[in-house]
């Protein structure tokens, strides 16, 4: 798993997740709140608990997909692109909602 090249689909999924994390931290710094109840709860324990939670909830599914890629590469590739598309659409919709 560690010797294989990083796929574009995985890079895209990680990128949108990191954009979400960074923009959320910036918006929290401007006084906005977190809409997700789980992450809102984590935020009560401080910013590092929030960031760690976001990273774990991004890394966990990616690790599962990458593990599955060993036995079912085509299915894992499709799953990664679907996850990226869903995340990007939800992220974009949330930014549009915030913007008004």
Secondary structure, 3 states (H helix, E strand, C coil): CCCCCCCHHHHHHHHHHHHHHHHHHHHHHCCCCCCCHHHHHHHCCCHHHHHHHHHHHHHHHHHHHHHHHCCCHHHHHHHHHHHHHHHHHHHHHHHHHHHC
